[in-house]
């Protein structure tokens, strides 16, 4: 019996390489979109979920009306944030709960997208110009499976006015403005909601509802590569490998370095015995990973922990050459050069790291780390 496939997911980066032949052929989307393999019939658009994600009931609206009622919108937003900080209403972080604005408020839990939906809805009710903001949180590679790529889409809220830009984030202390970010329109944010919720339903064993939510996501934003990769993950999870293959290939038509789709295609072809194709996708994944500064940083961190400081320094050089704006790269380079006895270069790396940090908690963490090193040398 073949081993079960391991899937990578995009839950809520670039170089080119030649495409394996399978990517060049046009993908027939009809069987993917119909859902017939899962539902036993073709789905209709009327069956797709249509949640009012920003709706707030009269009780919540009445509460919001009490927040700095005679003030301008910026002051009212400050009053809303203060009310949350003082726990006038509660939301506990739950990464597996993608909920609407109203459900987040009622259930007092949710992930970053759920929290942001709630805060955008509340802010707009207060007359605030608020929008969704996607933060390109660095990719993460599992320590257990070093070649497994997991891409997180972090979303927060931004409000801009003549007096400046304000970020509202579930965990503002961990928010780093150095990360790339971009404004999302409501429809795109909603597509992320449906895709995230679809993956959650898949994990809960709700196969039909999972398909409907993932299908809704690609209906809203049919050119987003990550949404097609997640739809492919559902098909693959359920054993419909032809539909999965087409979904992944279609994802690559919009982003040819989508590592989730590439890795899952490699696993799919390996699973069905098409080793030549699997090898092509393995090479392609290797090509992109080894040009990705965050993958190089991951390898450097592992090398540092193993005491292989020369290899760590080499990977960090390559990572910084591709992306010099991440303070973590420079801080680890400082630690590495310190271990190698290159004190002048180490100090320069630490200086560069601190110059890139705008978050006080990160600065304090770095200072504590350096103090510990100094104490060990005494």
C-alpha positions as CSV (number, residue, x, y, z in Angstrom):
1,X,0.0,0.0,0.0
2,X,1.3,3.4,-0.9
3,X,2.1,5.9,1.9
4,X,-0.4,8.7,2.3
5,X,0.5,12.0,0.6
6,X,1.7,14.9,2.7
7,X,0.2,18.2,1.5
8,X,1.4,21.8,1.9
9,X,-1.2,24.5,2.3
10,X,-1.4,28.2,1.9
11,X,-3.2,29.5,4.9
12,X,-3.4,32.6,5.3
13,X,8.9,34.6,-3.2
14,X,11.3,34.9,-7.2
15,X,13.1,33.6,-10.1
16,X,12.2,31.8,-13.3
17,X,13.0,28.3,-14.5
18,X,11.7,26.2,-17.3
19,X,8.4,24.6,-16.8
20,X,7.9,20.8,-16.9
21,X,5.8,19.9,-20.0
22,X,2.6,19.3,-18.0
23,X,2.4,23.0,-17.2
24,X,2.4,24.0,-20.8
25,X,-0.9,22.4,-21.8
26,X,-4.1,24.2,-21.2
27,X,-6.0,23.0,-18.2
28,X,-9.6,21.9,-18.5
29,X,-11.2,23.7,-15.6
30,X,-14.7,22.3,-16.0
31,X,-14.2,19.1,-13.9
32,X,-12.4,21.1,-11.2
33,X,-15.1,23.8,-10.9
34,X,-18.1,21.5,-11.2
35,X,-17.2,19.5,-8.0
36,X,-18.8,16.5,-9.5
37,X,-16.1,14.2,-8.2
38,X,-16.9,15.3,-4.6
39,X,-20.6,16.1,-4.8
40,X,-21.7,13.5,-7.3
41,X,-23.2,16.2,-9.4
42,X,-22.3,19.6,-10.9
43,X,-22.5,22.5,-8.4
44,X,-24.5,25.6,-9.2
45,X,-23.4,29.1,-8.3
46,X,-26.5,29.5,-6.2
47,X,-25.3,26.8,-3.9
48,X,-22.1,28.6,-3.0
49,X,-21.9,30.2,0.4
50,X,-22.6,33.9,0.6
51,X,-21.9,35.2,4.1
52,X,-22.3,38.8,5.1
53,X,-18.9,38.9,6.5
54,X,-18.9,42.5,7.8
55,X,-22.5,42.6,9.2
56,X,-22.9,43.7,12.8
57,X,-26.2,43.3,14.7
58,X,-28.1,46.2,16.4
59,X,-26.7,45.4,19.8
60,X,-23.1,45.8,18.6
61,X,-23.9,49.0,16.6
62,X,-25.6,50.5,19.7
63,X,-22.4,49.7,21.8
64,X,-20.2,51.3,19.1
65,X,-22.4,54.4,19.2
66,X,-21.3,55.0,22.8
67,X,-17.6,55.2,21.9
68,X,-16.5,58.9,21.8
69,X,-19.8,59.8,20.0
70,X,-19.0,63.5,19.5
71,X,-15.4,63.1,18.3
72,X,-13.8,62.7,14.9
73,X,-13.2,59.3,13.3
74,X,-9.6,59.1,14.4
75,X,-10.6,59.6,18.1
76,X,-13.4,57.1,17.8
77,X,-10.9,54.5,16.4
78,X,-8.6,55.2,19.3
79,X,-11.6,54.7,21.7
80,X,-12.4,51.4,20.0
81,X,-8.8,50.1,20.3
82,X,-8.7,51.3,24.0
83,X,-12.0,49.4,24.6
84,X,-10.4,46.2,23.2
85,X,-7.2,46.7,25.2
86,X,-9.3,47.2,28.4
87,X,-11.2,44.0,27.6
88,X,-14.6,45.7,27.2
89,X,-15.0,43.0,24.5
90,X,-12.9,39.9,24.2
91,X,-11.3,38.0,21.3
92,X,-9.0,35.1,22.1
93,X,-6.6,34.0,19.4
94,X,-7.5,30.7,17.7
95,X,-5.6,30.0,14.5
96,X,-8.2,27.5,13.3
97,X,-11.2,29.8,13.6
98,X,-11.9,31.8,10.5
99,X,-15.1,33.6,11.4
100,X,-17.2,36.5,10.2
101,X,-17.1,39.8,12.0
102,X,-20.3,39.1,14.0
103,X,-19.3,35.5,14.8
104,X,-15.9,36.6,16.0
105,X,-17.5,39.1,18.4
106,X,-20.1,36.5,19.6
107,X,-17.7,33.6,20.0
108,X,-14.9,35.8,21.4
109,X,-12.3,33.9,19.4
110,X,-10.7,33.9,15.9
111,X,-7.5,34.1,13.9
112,X,-5.9,37.2,12.4
113,X,-8.4,37.3,9.5
114,X,-11.4,36.9,11.8
115,X,-10.2,39.6,14.1
116,X,-9.5,41.9,11.2
117,X,-12.9,41.4,9.7
118,X,-14.4,42.4,13.0
119,X,-12.2,45.5,13.5
120,X,-12.8,46.6,9.9
121,X,-16.6,46.3,10.3
122,X,-16.5,48.1,13.7
123,X,-14.2,50.9,12.4
124,X,-16.4,51.5,9.4
125,X,-19.4,51.7,11.6
126,X,-17.6,54.5,13.5
127,X,-17.0,56.4,10.2
128,X,-13.3,55.3,10.0
129,X,-11.7,54.8,6.6
130,X,-10.4,51.3,7.2
131,X,-9.1,48.6,4.8
132,X,-7.5,45.1,4.8
133,X,-3.8,44.9,4.7
134,X,-1.9,41.7,3.7
135,X,1.5,41.3,5.3
136,X,4.0,39.0,3.6
137,X,5.1,37.1,6.7
138,X,8.3,35.2,5.9
139,X,7.8,31.6,4.8
140,X,8.3,28.9,7.4
141,X,10.0,25.5,6.9
142,X,9.1,22.8,9.3
143,X,12.0,21.5,11.4
144,X,10.6,18.0,11.2
145,X,10.3,18.2,7.4
146,X,12.9,20.6,6.2
147,X,11.6,20.5,2.7
148,X,8.0,21.2,3.6
149,X,7.0,24.7,2.6
150,X,4.2,26.5,4.5
151,X,3.1,30.0,3.5
152,X,1.1,32.0,6.0
153,X,-1.0,35.0,4.8
154,X,-1.2,37.4,7.7
155,X,-3.9,40.1,7.4
156,X,-4.4,43.2,9.6
157,X,-6.3,46.4,9.4
158,X,-4.9,49.8,8.3
159,X,-6.6,53.2,8.7
160,X,-5.1,56.2,7.0
161,X,-5.8,59.9,7.5
162,X,-4.2,63.2,7.1
163,X,-2.6,62.7,10.5
164,X,-0.9,59.4,9.5
165,X,-1.3,55.7,9.2
166,X,-2.5,53.4,12.0
167,X,-2.1,49.6,12.0
168,X,-4.5,47.5,14.0
169,X,-3.1,44.0,14.4
170,X,-4.1,41.1,16.7
171,X,-0.5,41.0,17.9
172,X,0.9,44.4,17.3
173,X,4.0,43.7,19.3
174,X,5.1,41.1,16.8
175,X,4.1,43.2,13.7
176,X,7.1,44.3,11.7
177,X,6.6,47.1,9.2
178,X,9.7,45.9,7.4
179,X,7.7,43.1,5.9
180,X,6.2,43.7,2.4
181,X,2.6,44.5,2.6
182,X,-0.2,45.6,0.3
183,X,-3.7,46.9,0.5
184,X,-6.5,44.3,-0.2
185,X,-9.9,45.2,-1.5
186,X,-12.9,43.7,0.2
187,X,-13.5,41.0,-2.4
188,X,-9.9,39.7,-2.1
189,X,-10.1,39.6,1.7
190,X,-13.4,37.7,1.4
191,X,-11.8,35.2,-1.0
192,X,-9.1,34.5,1.7
193,X,-11.9,34.0,4.2
194,X,-13.6,31.4,2.1
195,X,-10.4,29.6,1.2
196,X,-9.2,29.5,4.9
197,X,-12.6,28.3,6.0
198,X,-12.6,25.7,3.3
199,X,-9.4,24.2,4.5
200,X,-10.7,24.2,8.1
201,X,-13.8,22.3,6.9
202,X,-11.6,19.9,5.1
203,X,-9.7,19.2,8.3
204,X,-13.0,18.7,10.1
205,X,-14.1,16.1,7.5
206,X,-16.8,18.2,6.0
207,X,-15.9,17.5,2.4
208,X,-18.9,18.9,0.6
209,X,-18.9,22.2,2.6
210,X,-15.1,22.4,2.2
211,X,-15.5,22.2,-1.6
212,X,-18.2,24.9,-1.6
213,X,-16.1,27.3,0.3
214,X,-13.0,26.7,-1.7
215,X,-15.0,27.0,-4.9
216,X,-16.5,30.3,-3.7
217,X,-12.9,31.6,-3.1
218,X,-11.8,31.0,-6.7
219,X,-15.1,32.4,-8.0
220,X,-14.4,35.7,-6.2
221,X,-10.7,35.9,-7.3
222,X,-10.1,33.4,-10.1
223,X,-6.5,34.7,-10.8
224,X,-5.1,34.1,-7.3
225,X,-2.6,31.2,-7.4
226,X,-2.9,30.4,-3.7
227,X,-6.7,29.8,-3.9
228,X,-6.2,27.2,-6.7
229,X,-3.5,25.5,-4.7
230,X,-5.8,25.1,-1.8
231,X,-8.6,23.8,-4.0
232,X,-6.0,21.3,-5.3
233,X,-5.1,20.3,-1.8
234,X,-8.8,19.4,-1.1
235,X,-9.0,17.2,-4.2
236,X,-5.7,15.5,-3.3
237,X,-6.8,15.0,0.3
238,X,-9.9,13.2,-1.0
239,X,-8.0,11.1,-3.5
240,X,-9.2,12.9,-6.7
241,X,-5.7,13.2,-8.1
242,X,-6.6,14.2,-11.7
243,X,-8.6,17.2,-10.4
244,X,-5.8,17.9,-7.9
245,X,-3.2,17.9,-10.7
246,X,-5.2,20.3,-12.8
247,X,-5.8,22.7,-9.9
248,X,-2.0,22.8,-9.0
249,X,-1.1,23.3,-12.7
250,X,-3.6,26.1,-13.0
251,X,-2.2,27.7,-9.8
252,X,1.2,27.7,-11.5
253,X,-0.2,29.4,-14.6
254,X,-0.7,32.5,-12.4
255,X,2.5,32.2,-10.2
256,X,5.1,29.8,-11.6
257,X,7.1,29.8,-8.4
258,X,4.2,28.8,-6.1
259,X,6.1,26.4,-3.9
260,X,3.0,24.9,-2.4
261,X,1.7,23.9,-5.9
262,X,5.2,22.8,-7.0
263,X,5.8,20.7,-3.9
264,X,2.3,19.1,-4.0
265,X,2.7,18.2,-7.7
266,X,6.0,16.6,-6.9
267,X,4.3,14.5,-4.2
268,X,1.4,13.7,-6.4
269,X,3.6,12.4,-9.3
270,X,5.7,10.5,-6.9
271,X,2.6,8.9,-5.3
272,X,1.3,7.7,-8.7
273,X,4.7,6.4,-9.9
274,X,5.5,9.1,-12.4
275,X,9.0,9.6,-11.1
276,X,10.4,11.5,-14.1
277,X,7.8,14.2,-13.6
278,X,8.2,14.1,-9.9
279,X,12.0,14.6,-10.3
280,X,11.4,17.6,-12.6
281,X,9.2,19.3,-9.9
282,X,11.7,18.3,-7.2
283,X,14.4,20.1,-9.1
284,X,12.1,23.1,-9.6
285,X,11.3,23.2,-5.9
286,X,15.0,23.0,-5.1
287,X,15.8,25.8,-7.5
288,X,13.3,28.2,-6.0
289,X,14.1,27.2,-2.3
290,X,17.8,27.8,-2.8
291,X,17.1,31.3,-4.2
292,X,14.7,32.1,-1.4
293,X,16.4,34.2,1.3
294,X,14.1,32.8,4.1
295,X,14.9,29.2,3.2
296,X,18.6,30.1,3.3
297,X,18.1,31.8,6.6
298,X,16.4,28.6,7.9
299,X,19.4,26.5,6.8
300,X,21.8,29.0,8.3
301,X,20.0,28.9,11.7
302,X,20.1,25.1,11.6
303,X,23.9,25.2,10.8
304,X,24.5,27.7,13.6
305,X,22.7,25.4,16.1
306,X,24.9,22.5,15.0
307,X,28.0,24.6,15.4
308,X,28.8,24.7,11.6
309,X,29.5,28.4,11.6
310,X,31.2,28.6,8.3
311,X,28.2,27.1,6.5
312,X,25.9,29.4,8.5
313,X,27.9,32.4,7.4
314,X,27.8,31.3,3.7
315,X,24.1,30.8,3.7
316,X,23.6,34.1,5.5
317,X,25.7,35.9,2.9
318,X,23.5,34.5,0.1
319,X,20.3,35.4,2.0
320,X,21.4,39.0,2.7
321,X,22.5,39.4,-0.9
322,X,18.9,38.5,-2.0
323,X,17.1,40.5,0.8
324,X,19.2,42.8,3.0
325,X,16.2,44.4,4.8
326,X,15.5,41.7,7.4
327,X,17.1,42.4,10.8
328,X,17.0,38.7,11.7
329,X,19.5,37.9,8.9
330,X,22.0,40.5,10.2
331,X,21.5,39.5,13.9
332,X,22.2,35.9,13.2
333,X,25.2,36.9,11.0
334,X,26.5,38.9,14.0
335,X,26.2,35.8,16.3
336,X,27.9,33.7,13.6
337,X,30.8,36.0,13.1
338,X,31.2,36.3,16.8
339,X,31.6,32.5,17.0
340,X,34.1,32.6,14.2
341,X,36.1,35.2,16.1
342,X,35.6,38.0,13.6
343,X,34.6,40.7,16.1
344,X,34.8,43.7,13.8
345,X,32.4,42.1,11.3
346,X,30.2,40.8,14.1
347,X,29.8,44.4,15.5
348,X,28.9,45.7,12.0
349,X,26.2,43.0,11.6
350,X,24.7,43.7,15.0
351,X,24.7,47.4,14.2
352,X,22.9,46.8,10.9
353,X,20.4,44.5,12.7
354,X,19.5,47.1,15.3
355,X,19.2,49.8,12.6
356,X,16.5,47.8,10.8
357,X,14.4,47.1,13.9
358,X,11.5,49.4,14.8
359,X,9.8,47.1,17.3
360,X,10.8,47.7,20.9
361,X,10.1,44.2,22.0
362,X,12.5,42.8,19.4
363,X,15.2,45.3,20.4
364,X,14.9,44.2,24.0
365,X,15.0,40.5,23.0
366,X,18.2,41.2,21.0
367,X,19.8,43.1,24.0
368,X,18.9,40.2,26.3
369,X,20.6,37.7,23.9
370,X,23.7,39.8,23.7
371,X,23.9,40.3,27.5
372,X,23.7,36.5,27.9
373,X,26.6,36.0,25.5
374,X,28.6,38.6,27.4
375,X,27.9,37.0,30.8
376,X,29.1,33.6,29.5
377,X,32.4,35.1,28.5
378,X,33.1,36.4,32.0
